[in-house]
Amino acid sequence: RANEKWQQKRCRFGWFDFIDDCAVSKALLDAAADWGREKGMNEFNGPLGFTDFDRQGLLIEGYEYHAPMASLYNFPYYVSHFEKYGLVKEMDWIEYRNFIKEEAPERMVRMARIVEKRSGIHVVKVRNARELKKRYGFKYFDILDEAYQQLYNYQPMTERQKRYYCDMYFPLVNYDFVTLLADDDDTLVGIGVGMPDLTAALQKTNGKLFPFGWITILKALKAKKMTDFNLLLIGVSRDYVNRGLTALIFADQVPIMHSYGIKRVETTSILETNNKSLACFEDFDKIQHKRRRAYVMPL
C-alpha cells in the first residue's frame, strides 16, 4: 500500500536483531534484499514496520536513555553494520523529553481559550474503550489517516488494521490521558493519546508475563501516581490544520499530568521535517535526547 501511494518499488526490512558480526548482519540483510528483488523491487528501505504504528528507524542517538514500550532500542554497533552494507540516510526522527510544570504554558492556555471561542471546538472525555467505540467508531483512525498521510512512507490503513491497533492499544489506555476534540455537531476533529511509561515495570518482569509479571504491568498501567509518561500520538483533521487545536489537547492534559505527579513526558518519534509537530513542543522545557534513522539503498 505504501508503494502504491508513493509510486515506488521498495522492499522494507525490520524486526531483526544480530550479534556484532558483519557476516551475520550481511546474511540477514542479503536474505531480505534478495526477497525484494524476487518481487520486482528496486530499493531497500528500513528499518520500518508495516505501518507508522509499528516501531521504525534505527536508534543512532540517546542510547543512555530508557526506551519506552512504543519506542525501540538497538545496540550502537548496528549503525556501522548498516553503513558497511551500503545503506545511507534517508530520513531521521527525533524524540523529546519534556519537563512538566504545575500548569500548562501560559501562551498555550491563552491560545486554547481563543481557539475554543472562535472555532466552537471543545474537549470530549470518554471513560473506556467501549464508550469510545460506541460514540465515534473508528473515526479517530480516519483523523490519523488525514493527519499523517503526507508523512514519510505513510500508507492508508485498512479496516482490519484499524481494528487490530484499536484492540492492541486502547484496552491499555488510562482514559484520563485520552483527549478528544469535537465540533458543535459532536463530529470528531482531533485526538491526543498517551500512557504511563512501562519501562520499569517491564524490567521487573524479567521478560516473563507469568506467573506474576502481568500483575506488575497492570499496576503500572492503573497507577494513580507516576513520574514518567509517554505521549503516543496527536492528530487533527485536515480541515483544522494550523488552527491551534493542539493547544486544546495540551491545555487539557498538563493539569491531569500534574495531578498524577508526572515530571517527564517522552514523545514518540517526530520526523525531523515535520515542523508542525515539532512546533507543538515549543512552549515546554525540553531536551532533544534521541534520534532514529531510516536508511535506503538501490537493489
C-alpha positions as CSV (number, residue, x, y, z in Angstrom):
1,R,0.0,0.0,0.0
2,A,2.9,2.4,0.7
3,N,4.4,1.6,-2.7
4,E,1.1,2.2,-4.4
5,K,0.7,5.6,-2.6
6,W,4.2,6.8,-3.2
7,Q,4.7,5.3,-6.6
8,Q,7.7,3.3,-5.5
9,K,9.1,-0.2,-5.7
10,R,10.5,-0.7,-2.2
11,C,11.2,-3.7,-0.1
12,R,11.0,-2.8,3.6
13,F,13.0,-4.6,6.3
14,G,12.8,-4.6,10.0
15,W,12.1,-6.8,13.1
16,F,15.6,-8.3,13.5
17,D,18.5,-8.4,15.9
18,F,22.0,-9.6,15.3
19,I,25.3,-10.1,17.2
20,D,28.3,-7.8,16.4
21,D,29.5,-9.8,13.4
22,C,29.2,-8.4,9.9
23,A,28.9,-11.8,8.4
24,V,25.7,-12.3,10.4
25,S,24.1,-8.9,9.7
26,K,25.0,-9.2,6.0
27,A,23.4,-12.7,5.7
28,L,20.2,-11.3,7.2
29,L,20.1,-8.2,5.0
30,D,21.0,-10.2,1.9
31,A,18.1,-12.6,2.5
32,A,15.7,-9.7,2.8
33,A,17.2,-7.8,-0.2
34,D,17.1,-11.0,-2.4
35,W,13.4,-11.5,-1.5
36,G,12.7,-7.9,-2.5
37,R,14.5,-8.4,-5.9
38,E,12.4,-11.5,-6.5
39,K,9.3,-9.3,-6.0
40,G,10.5,-6.8,-8.6
41,M,11.5,-4.1,-6.1
42,N,14.4,-1.7,-6.9
43,E,15.0,-0.1,-3.4
44,F,15.8,-1.5,0.0
45,N,14.3,0.6,2.9
46,G,14.3,0.3,6.7
47,P,14.2,-0.4,9.5
48,L,10.4,0.1,9.1
49,G,7.2,-1.7,10.0
50,F,4.0,-2.4,8.2
51,T,2.6,0.9,9.3
52,D,3.5,4.1,11.2
53,F,2.2,2.4,14.4
54,D,5.0,-0.2,14.3
55,R,8.5,0.6,15.5
56,Q,10.6,2.2,12.8
57,G,14.0,3.7,12.4
58,L,17.4,2.7,13.8
59,L,18.3,4.4,17.1
60,I,21.5,6.4,16.5
61,E,21.5,8.8,19.5
62,G,20.3,8.5,23.0
63,Y,21.4,5.0,24.0
64,E,21.8,6.1,27.6
65,Y,18.0,6.7,28.0
66,H,15.3,4.2,28.6
67,A,13.3,3.1,25.6
68,P,9.5,3.5,26.0
69,M,7.4,0.5,25.1
70,A,6.1,2.3,21.9
71,S,9.7,3.2,21.0
72,L,12.7,1.0,20.4
73,Y,16.3,0.2,21.4
74,N,19.2,-1.3,19.5
75,F,22.9,-1.6,20.2
76,P,25.2,1.2,18.9
77,Y,27.1,-1.2,16.7
78,Y,24.1,-1.6,14.4
79,V,24.9,1.8,12.8
80,S,28.3,0.7,11.5
81,H,26.8,-2.6,10.1
82,F,24.2,-0.7,8.2
83,E,26.7,1.7,6.7
84,K,29.1,-1.0,5.8
85,Y,26.3,-2.8,3.9
86,G,25.8,0.3,1.8
87,L,22.7,1.8,3.4
88,V,22.5,5.6,3.6
89,K,20.4,8.0,5.5
90,E,17.0,8.9,4.0
91,M,15.1,10.3,7.0
92,D,15.5,11.0,10.7
93,W,13.0,11.1,13.6
94,I,13.8,12.9,16.8
95,E,12.4,12.5,20.3
96,Y,11.9,15.0,23.1
97,R,11.9,14.7,26.8
98,N,9.5,17.4,28.1
99,F,9.5,18.6,31.7
100,I,6.1,19.2,33.2
101,K,5.3,22.1,35.5
102,E,2.2,22.6,37.6
103,E,0.3,24.4,34.8
104,A,0.3,24.4,31.0
105,P,2.5,27.1,29.5
106,E,0.6,30.4,29.7
107,R,0.8,31.1,25.9
108,M,-0.7,27.7,25.2
109,V,-3.6,28.1,27.7
110,R,-4.3,31.5,26.1
111,M,-4.3,30.1,22.7
112,A,-6.6,27.2,23.7
113,R,-9.2,29.7,25.0
114,I,-9.1,31.7,21.8
115,V,-9.4,28.5,19.6
116,E,-12.3,27.2,21.7
117,K,-14.1,30.5,21.5
118,R,-13.6,31.1,17.8
119,S,-14.0,27.6,16.4
120,G,-16.5,26.0,18.7
121,I,-14.2,23.0,19.1
122,H,-14.4,21.6,22.6
123,V,-12.7,18.8,24.6
124,V,-14.6,15.5,24.9
125,K,-13.6,12.9,27.5
126,V,-14.6,9.2,27.5
127,R,-14.3,6.6,30.3
128,N,-13.2,3.5,28.4
129,A,-12.7,1.8,25.0
130,R,-16.3,0.7,24.9
131,E,-17.6,4.2,25.2
132,L,-15.0,5.5,22.6
133,K,-16.1,2.8,20.0
134,K,-19.8,3.4,20.6
135,R,-19.6,7.2,20.3
136,Y,-17.1,7.5,17.4
137,G,-16.5,4.0,15.9
138,F,-13.1,4.1,14.1
139,K,-13.4,7.8,13.3
140,Y,-10.2,8.5,15.3
141,F,-8.2,6.4,12.9
142,D,-9.7,8.4,10.0
143,I,-8.4,11.5,11.8
144,L,-4.9,9.9,12.0
145,D,-5.1,8.9,8.3
146,E,-5.8,12.5,7.4
147,A,-3.2,13.9,9.7
148,Y,-0.4,11.6,8.7
149,Q,-0.9,10.8,5.0
150,Q,1.7,13.3,3.8
151,L,4.4,12.0,6.2
152,Y,7.3,9.9,5.2
153,N,6.3,6.4,3.9
154,Y,2.8,6.6,5.3
155,Q,0.1,4.4,3.8
156,P,-3.7,4.5,4.4
157,M,-4.8,1.9,6.9
158,T,-7.2,-0.9,6.1
159,E,-10.3,-1.6,8.2
160,R,-8.6,-4.7,9.5
161,Q,-5.5,-2.7,10.6
162,K,-7.7,-0.2,12.4
163,R,-9.4,-3.0,14.4
164,Y,-6.0,-4.5,15.1
165,Y,-4.4,-1.4,16.5
166,C,-7.6,-0.5,18.4
167,D,-7.6,-3.9,20.1
168,M,-3.9,-3.6,20.8
169,Y,-3.7,-0.2,22.3
170,F,-7.0,1.1,23.6
171,P,-7.7,-1.5,26.3
172,L,-4.3,-0.5,27.8
173,V,-5.0,3.2,27.9
174,N,-5.9,5.2,31.0
175,Y,-8.7,7.3,29.6
176,D,-7.7,10.3,31.7
177,F,-5.0,10.6,29.1
178,V,-7.2,10.5,26.1
179,T,-8.3,13.9,24.9
180,L,-10.8,14.1,22.0
181,L,-11.8,17.2,20.2
182,A,-15.2,17.6,18.6
183,D,-17.2,20.4,16.9
184,D,-20.7,21.5,17.8
185,D,-22.2,18.6,16.0
186,D,-20.1,16.1,18.0
187,T,-18.0,15.3,14.9
188,L,-14.5,14.2,15.9
189,V,-11.8,16.5,14.6
190,G,-8.8,15.8,16.8
191,I,-7.3,13.3,19.2
192,G,-4.4,13.1,21.7
193,V,-3.4,9.9,23.5
194,G,-0.6,8.9,25.9
195,M,0.1,6.3,28.5
196,P,2.2,5.6,31.6
197,D,5.8,4.7,30.9
198,L,6.1,1.0,31.5
199,T,9.9,0.6,31.2
200,A,10.5,0.0,34.9
201,A,7.5,-2.5,35.1
202,L,8.7,-4.4,32.1
203,Q,12.2,-4.7,33.5
204,K,10.8,-6.1,36.8
205,T,9.1,-8.9,34.9
206,N,12.5,-10.1,33.7
207,G,10.8,-10.9,30.4
208,K,8.1,-13.2,31.8
209,L,4.4,-12.4,32.0
210,F,3.6,-15.5,34.1
211,P,3.0,-16.3,36.8
212,F,3.1,-12.7,38.3
213,G,4.7,-10.4,35.6
214,W,1.3,-9.4,34.2
215,I,0.4,-8.0,37.7
216,T,3.4,-5.7,37.7
217,I,2.4,-4.3,34.3
218,L,-1.2,-4.0,35.2
219,K,-0.3,-2.0,38.3
220,A,1.9,0.3,36.2
221,L,-1.0,0.9,33.8
222,K,-3.5,1.6,36.5
223,A,-1.2,3.7,38.7
224,K,-2.5,6.9,40.1
225,K,1.0,8.3,40.8
226,M,3.9,8.2,38.4
227,T,6.8,10.3,37.3
228,D,7.3,9.3,33.6
229,F,4.8,9.3,30.8
230,N,4.8,8.5,27.1
231,L,3.0,10.7,24.6
232,L,1.8,8.3,21.8
233,L,0.1,10.4,19.2
234,I,-1.6,13.6,18.3
235,G,-3.8,14.0,15.2
236,V,-6.0,16.8,13.8
237,S,-8.4,16.7,10.9
238,R,-7.2,18.3,7.7
239,D,-9.9,20.9,7.9
240,Y,-8.5,22.2,11.2
241,V,-4.7,22.1,10.5
242,N,-2.9,25.3,11.5
243,R,-5.8,26.5,13.7
244,G,-4.2,25.8,17.1
245,L,-6.2,22.7,18.1
246,T,-3.1,21.0,19.7
247,A,-3.2,23.8,22.3
248,L,-6.6,22.4,23.5
249,I,-5.1,19.0,23.8
250,F,-2.2,20.1,26.0
251,A,-4.3,22.6,28.0
252,D,-6.4,19.6,29.0
253,Q,-3.6,17.1,29.5
254,V,-1.0,19.1,31.5
255,P,-3.2,19.6,34.6
256,I,-4.0,15.9,34.6
257,M,-0.4,15.0,34.3
258,H,0.4,17.2,37.2
259,S,-2.3,15.6,39.3
260,Y,-0.6,12.2,38.7
261,G,2.8,13.6,39.7
262,I,4.2,13.3,36.2
263,K,7.6,15.1,35.8
264,R,8.8,13.9,32.4
265,V,7.0,13.2,29.2
266,E,8.6,11.3,26.4
267,T,7.4,11.9,22.8
268,T,7.5,9.1,20.4
269,S,9.3,9.8,17.1
270,I,8.7,13.0,15.2
271,L,10.0,13.4,11.7
272,E,12.8,16.0,11.6
273,T,10.9,17.6,8.7
274,N,7.5,17.7,10.4
275,N,7.7,21.3,11.6
276,K,4.0,21.4,12.6
277,S,4.5,18.6,15.1
278,L,7.8,20.0,16.3
279,A,6.1,23.3,17.0
280,C,3.7,21.6,19.4
281,F,6.5,21.5,22.0
282,E,8.0,25.0,21.6
283,D,6.5,26.2,24.9
284,F,7.8,23.3,27.0
285,D,11.1,23.0,28.8
286,K,12.7,20.1,27.0
287,I,15.7,18.3,25.6
288,Q,16.1,16.6,22.3
289,H,17.6,13.4,23.5
290,K,17.1,10.7,20.9
291,R,17.3,10.3,17.1
292,R,16.3,7.4,14.9
293,R,17.1,6.9,11.2
294,A,15.6,5.2,8.2
295,Y,18.0,4.0,5.5
296,V,17.7,3.3,1.8
297,M,19.8,1.8,-0.9
298,P,19.2,0.6,-4.5
299,L,18.7,-3.1,-5.1
